[in-house]
Structures are given as structure tokens and as C-alpha cells.
Amino acid sequence: MRILLCEDIRGLGWLGDVVEVNAGYARNYLLPQGLGKPVTEDNLRSIAKEKTSRAEERKLEAEQLQKVAEAVEGAEAVVAAKANEQGVLFGSVSASEIAQNLREQGFEIADEFVDPHEHIKNVGTAQVKLIFTEDLTATVSVVVVPEGGSVEAIKAAEKEAAEKAAEEKAAAEKAAKEAAEKAAQEAAEQKEPEKKETRKKGKEKKEDS
């Protein structure tokens, strides 16, 4: 069933769009709620001006969101939370806490922009995605500190852990390289007698002929 939308409906269309929907959905929801009308010339004309106005509003909103996304990209939010001695939080950091801290820094971030799938449950730094539209996102760092702690202490601990991990990786790579070189050398040494024997037999055969 074809319906003329009278409001913007996420996932369906914008005000003034003509969309194809299930007849039951139209009769039981869109039409009774005033969200849609039958597609007639009169209805199309009556909504044309508002459709143009709403399209311009969406364009301005999109431009504003683009500016916000560019401004907040790479920003750092700091959230304090209760945690045990191992750094595990009693609960998790909420989207509203992250958005609130960003707003305090001057960024126009609504709670719903914070990816709801992000669940931070430990102190430290995490990368969190902000979703403005399907095609517009930004990533911010969220530093979670235990109540009474400091950002500096968290970053110092993370730096130390990163340096230790880098050293361990370098040591493991060095050990693996040395092991490979040793194995190659041993293989070469094992093949050397075989090569000598092959050369010897070849020489004897040549003399016999």
C-alpha cells in the first residue's frame, strides 16, 4: 500500500516521501497516528512546501553534525567510577556519563550518540565510537579512573604496561629468530656429509668409466 508520509520516520522515509508499506501497518498505525496520508494530488500539494522546508532543515542539521563529528574526533573523556583493587568496575560506564563529560568540554554530544554496544568494565583507556548517522561517526578516548585516582596515574600505568609488552614481544621475536637460525645451521650441518658422500661417489663413478 502506498502512503504519503507526514513525518520523518527512521528506517522508512522523510516527510513528503511516498512509500510502499504493509496495508495492516498503514491502517493500524500510520494513518491513525497521523504519520501518513493516502497518496492524492491534494495531499501531495498540501505537503509540498513543508517537504521542501524539512529537507532544508535536514541539510543544515547534517552540516552541523559533520562539524561536531570533526571537532570531537580524537577527544578524551574522563569518567570516575568505583572499582576494586584489580581495576574492575562495580558496574559499567554509561553512555550518559561519557556524553556528559564531552558536553562539559564544549562538545555538542547527545547521550544517544554514544554507541550503546560499548561496555567499559575496567579502569584504563578505551576507544568509544560516537554514531551521529549511519554514515557519520567519530572515535573518542574514554579514560576511566577509580574514585580518588588520577588520569596521570592511569596513563603512567598503561605506558609501563605497553613498554613491558613491547620488550616481551621483542625478546620473543629475537628468541624465535635465533631458534630458526640455529635450526637452519643444524640442518645445513647434517646435509654436509651427505653432499660429500655424493661428490665422492660421483668422482669414483667417473674414474671407473
HELIX and SHEET records of a PDB file:
HELIX    1   1 ALA A   23  TYR A   25  1                                   3    
HELIX    2   2 ALA A   26  LEU A   30  3                                   5    
HELIX    3   3 GLU A   41  VAL A   72  1                                  32    
HELIX    4   4 ALA A   95  GLU A  104  1                                  10    
HELIX    5   5 ASP A  111  PHE A  113  5                                   3    
HELIX    6   6 VAL A  151  ASP A  208  1                                  58    
SHEET    1   A 3 VAL A  18  GLU A  20  0                                        
SHEET    2   A 3 ARG A   2  LEU A   5 -1                                        
SHEET    3   A 3 GLY A  36  PRO A  38 -1                                        
SHEET    1   B 3 GLU A  76  ALA A  81  0                                        
SHEET    2   B 3 LEU A 136  PRO A 146  1                                        
SHEET    3   B 3 GLY A 124  THR A 133 -1                                        
SHEET    1   C 2 VAL A  88  VAL A  93  0                                        
SHEET    2   C 2 ILE A 120  ASN A 122 -1                                        
END                                                                             
